[in-house]
Amino acid sequence: MRRVGRILVICTGNVCRSPYLERRLRQLLDGQDVVVESAGTRALVGADIEPGSVAALRAVGADTTGFASRQLVPSMLDDADLVITATQKHRGDAVALHPRALRKTFTLGELADLVRDADLAGSPEAAQAGPDTPWAAIVGEVARGRRGLHPARSADESDIPDPYGRSSAAYDLMSTEIESQLPLVVAALTPPRS
């Protein structure tokens, strides 16, 4: 039986960036064996998605219902196959909370760079993992060899800007940054049709 993959998305309050990315990944990976969730390093526990992110999600036809902000805890990191963070600081916070998560934790920008032009399906990890653990293969290949092949982005280039408490233009900038990197990540997370 094919194992369900688990993606965890992290930002600070878990009300703007990570919910946007969570709901977009759910939308774009619909029909696949994957659960996408989010959490915050300093979450506004129980809060709904901020109105600016709701508007941005509705503009792309994504579901915004049934959300409640959650505080990041080590078990979430342990359970995840892949952890995507909004910023380098979030990545550092996640790894400090659960050091074994280092291998599978990436900023969205870093992950997009690492999967660009990668033959993840033909990787040694994919061959060893088999069809029931595709997420392990993706993370294994990216972490194993590709991190050293690409120069790391600076925080200015890598971090998704935080729109919290700002104007609608800040939410537009956030969604534009996320949407510019999502196609590469979604393509890597989508198994080839047989």
Secondary structure, DSSP 8 states (H G I E B T S, - for coil): ----EEEEEEESSSSSHHHHHHHHHHHHTTTSSEEEEEEETT--TT----HHHHHHHHHTT----S----B--HHHHHH-SEEEESSHHHHHHHHHH-GGGGGGEEEHHHHHHHHTT--STTSHHHHHH-TT-HHHHHHHHIIIIITTTS----HHHH-----TTS-HHHHHHHHHHHHHHHHHHHHHHS----
